[in-house]
Amino acid sequence: MHVYRLYVPVQPKVGIVSLHGDTAHRLINVLRLRPGDAFALTDGKGNEMRSRLIKAQRDEALVEIYEVTQPSREPKGHICLAITVLKGERFDWLIQKAVELGVREILPLLTRNCVVRISRDDSQRKQKRWLSIAISAMEQSGGCVLPIIHEPTSLSEALARAKHFDARIMLHEGAERALHQAVGELVMAKSAVLFVGPEGGFDDAEVEEAVSHGVVAVNLGRRILRSETAAIVGTAIILHHLEKP
């Protein structure tokens, strides 16, 4: 039986809570739940709260949380996807699919071959939109951990942030090693950051800068993939290896 799941940053404990605004609207008018109907809430921090609707009013939903659990639906490995911002809906699609896979952080990059130009105001507006997409993807996929959606930043800044990850990998079609060979060596790794460039790829100077920061440049084989496709394929391969005992 399908269970509706909503992200609400409430305290994860058994009891009665009153939900207002958009959350109440979704429960009552979008999902059309009625008193007695069951659903689940998540705080985005790993907790799932099994709940039922007690009372529905125009702008308020009275809800009983009757059980709090920490379901093990998240990947074992912590992955940060650092990818150049793509045009239009392609980046929205990428965020949705990355969150469905279980990516914990998304770090939008502004690289030399990036065709998207983002002002300060645009950055905040886009980040808010991306977070909304991430929330929906988390709810739909049964996740209970809301990924961090960072503000767009430069490759240099991203490389500085990446130092604490066990593995640092960059997709580059000119690399000699294949990704499956590189991740096969991540025996003890518990976290990884994956750098993905735009359609034009990272330029040579960017690759050299990344390698100087301990990043391993790899390819995905003979085929040339679009950036969003390469990001999802690379993420899935890395997650598979990080899941190994």
Secondary structure, DSSP 8 states (H G I E B T S, - for coil): ----EEE-----SSEEEEEEHHHHHIIIIIS---TT-EEEEE-SBS-EEEEEEEEE-SSEEEEEEEEEE----S-SSEEEEEEE--STHHHHHHHHHHHHHT-SEEEEEE-TT------HHHHHHHHHHHHHHHHHHHHHHT--B--EE---EEHHHHHHHGGGSSEEEEE-TT-SSBHHHHHTT-SS--EEEEEE--TT---HHHHHHHHHTT-EEEB--SS---HHHHHHHHHHHHHHHHT--
